Amino acid sequence: ALIMTVTNQTSIPSTIQSNIKMAENTIANNIDGFKRLYNLMNRENITLELIKSVYGDNIHFQDCFHSIDGIKSLYDYFDNLYSNVSFIQFNFINQWHDDDSAMITWEMTYKHPKLNQGKNIVVKGASELTFENNKIIKHRDYFDAGSLLYEHIPLLKRIIIFLKNRMA
């Protein structure tokens, strides 16, 4: 259930008001921690401890390229991923949450020396997060793989443009 602001709080017992406030603060803190991690993380500072500050040991991460289980495997994935980008930044657009999960929309800007002639690439996406004990235990990313990668590889770019024009 989505957390909603209650305008007439006098009819709600103070213990329930306190629990609602605590749940709002906890999920808001968890979401803020996720956002901070993604705007802090880069190839110079990525560590297992940094990843563990937000993710649980039994994390399940999934996107259109990978399905990863466990904190060490997630760290290895991020370490490899971030070692290949020269710049990455997230702009978080919107978010929705309930007691233990959240959906966050974002725009990622990154540079990879072998893609798009080393120029910025912008990708819009969303992250679906599930929290347990103030850590992310499930993370599913949704984005267009073409705009992330395929459209920036010269041969594939021509094929994708051809297919998009045929479908239009």
C-alpha positions as CSV (number, residue, x, y, z in Angstrom):
1,A,0.0,0.0,0.0
2,L,1.3,3.4,-0.9
3,I,2.0,5.7,2.1
4,M,-0.4,8.6,2.0
5,T,-0.4,11.8,4.0
6,V,-3.2,11.9,6.6
7,T,-4.8,15.3,7.1
8,N,-6.8,14.5,10.2
9,Q,-4.2,12.9,12.4
10,T,-6.2,13.5,15.6
11,S,-8.3,10.5,15.0
12,I,-5.3,8.2,14.6
13,P,-3.6,6.9,17.7
14,S,-0.2,8.4,18.3
15,T,1.6,5.0,18.1
16,I,0.2,4.4,14.6
17,Q,1.1,8.0,13.6
18,S,4.7,7.3,14.9
19,N,4.8,4.0,12.9
20,I,3.7,5.7,9.7
21,K,6.3,8.4,10.2
22,M,9.0,5.9,10.9
23,A,8.1,3.9,7.8
24,E,8.1,7.0,5.7
25,N,11.5,8.0,7.1
26,T,13.0,4.5,6.6
27,I,12.0,4.1,3.0
28,A,12.9,7.7,2.2
29,N,16.3,7.2,3.8
30,N,16.8,3.9,1.8
31,I,15.9,5.7,-1.5
32,D,18.2,8.6,-0.7
33,G,21.0,6.1,0.0
34,F,20.4,4.5,-3.3
35,K,20.5,7.8,-5.1
36,R,23.7,9.0,-3.3
37,L,25.4,5.7,-4.1
38,Y,24.7,6.0,-7.8
39,N,25.9,9.6,-8.0
40,L,29.0,8.9,-5.9
41,M,30.1,5.6,-7.5
42,N,32.8,5.8,-10.1
43,R,35.8,3.8,-11.2
44,E,38.1,5.4,-8.7
45,N,36.0,4.8,-5.6
46,I,34.0,1.7,-6.1
47,T,34.5,-0.8,-3.2
48,L,32.7,-3.8,-1.8
49,E,32.0,-1.7,1.3
50,L,30.4,1.1,-0.7
51,I,28.1,-1.4,-2.4
52,K,27.3,-3.1,0.9
53,S,26.2,0.3,2.3
54,V,23.1,0.1,0.2
55,Y,22.7,-3.6,-0.9
56,G,22.0,-6.7,1.1
57,D,24.3,-9.7,1.0
58,N,21.7,-11.8,-0.9
59,I,20.9,-9.1,-3.5
60,H,19.3,-10.2,-6.8
61,F,20.1,-7.7,-9.6
62,Q,18.6,-7.9,-13.0
63,D,18.6,-5.8,-16.2
64,C,18.2,-6.6,-19.9
65,F,21.8,-7.9,-20.1
66,H,22.4,-9.6,-16.7
67,S,20.9,-11.5,-13.8
68,I,23.2,-11.4,-10.8
69,D,22.9,-13.0,-7.4
70,G,25.0,-12.1,-4.3
71,I,26.8,-9.0,-3.1
72,K,30.3,-10.1,-4.3
73,S,29.0,-10.8,-7.8
74,L,27.2,-7.5,-7.9
75,Y,30.4,-5.7,-6.9
76,D,32.4,-7.6,-9.6
77,Y,29.8,-6.5,-12.2
78,F,29.9,-2.9,-11.1
79,D,33.7,-2.9,-10.8
80,N,34.0,-4.1,-14.4
81,L,31.2,-1.8,-15.7
82,Y,32.6,1.3,-14.1
83,S,36.2,0.6,-15.1
84,N,35.1,1.0,-18.8
85,V,33.3,4.4,-18.5
86,S,35.1,7.7,-18.2
87,F,32.0,9.6,-16.9
88,I,28.7,8.6,-15.4
89,Q,25.9,10.7,-13.7
90,F,22.3,10.0,-12.8
91,N,19.5,12.5,-12.7
92,F,16.6,11.1,-10.7
93,I,13.3,12.2,-12.1
94,N,10.5,10.7,-10.0
95,Q,9.8,8.0,-7.4
96,W,7.0,6.0,-5.9
97,H,7.2,3.8,-2.9
98,D,5.3,1.7,-0.3
99,D,6.6,0.2,2.9
100,D,9.3,-2.0,1.4
101,S,9.7,-1.2,-2.3
102,A,10.2,1.7,-4.6
103,M,10.2,2.6,-8.3
104,I,12.6,5.4,-9.3
105,T,12.8,6.9,-12.8
106,W,16.1,8.3,-13.9
107,E,18.2,9.6,-16.8
108,M,21.8,8.3,-17.0
109,T,24.5,10.2,-18.8
110,Y,27.7,8.4,-19.5
111,K,30.8,8.4,-21.7
112,H,32.6,5.3,-23.0
113,P,35.7,5.7,-25.1
114,K,34.6,3.1,-27.7
115,L,30.9,4.3,-28.0
116,N,29.5,7.3,-29.7
117,Q,33.0,8.6,-30.5
118,G,33.6,9.1,-26.7
119,K,30.7,11.6,-26.4
120,N,27.9,11.7,-23.9
121,I,25.2,9.0,-24.2
122,V,21.9,9.6,-22.4
123,V,19.6,6.8,-21.4
124,K,16.3,7.0,-19.7
125,G,15.2,4.2,-17.4
126,A,13.7,3.0,-14.1
127,S,14.8,1.0,-11.1
128,E,12.4,-1.2,-9.2
129,L,13.8,-1.8,-5.7
130,T,12.8,-4.1,-2.8
131,F,14.1,-3.4,0.7
132,E,14.6,-5.6,3.7
133,N,16.3,-4.5,6.9
134,N,17.1,-1.1,5.2
135,K,19.1,-2.8,2.4
136,I,18.2,-3.5,-1.2
137,I,17.5,-7.2,-1.7
138,K,16.0,-7.0,-5.3
139,H,17.0,-4.5,-8.0
140,R,15.5,-4.6,-11.4
141,D,16.5,-2.0,-14.0
142,Y,14.3,-1.2,-17.1
143,F,15.8,0.7,-20.0
144,D,16.2,0.6,-23.8
145,A,19.2,-1.6,-24.5
146,G,19.5,0.0,-28.0
147,S,19.9,3.5,-26.6
148,L,22.3,2.3,-24.0
149,L,24.6,0.3,-26.2
150,Y,23.6,-1.0,-29.6
151,E,22.8,2.3,-31.3
152,H,26.4,3.4,-30.5
153,I,28.1,0.6,-32.3
154,P,28.6,1.7,-35.9
155,L,27.4,-1.4,-37.8
156,L,24.5,-2.1,-35.4
157,K,23.5,1.6,-35.5
158,R,22.9,1.4,-39.2
159,I,20.8,-1.7,-38.8
160,I,18.8,-0.3,-36.0
161,I,18.1,2.9,-37.9
162,F,17.0,0.9,-40.9
163,L,14.7,-1.3,-38.8
164,K,13.2,1.7,-37.0
165,N,12.5,3.5,-40.3
166,R,10.9,0.3,-41.7
167,M,8.6,0.0,-38.6
168,A,7.6,3.7,-38.7
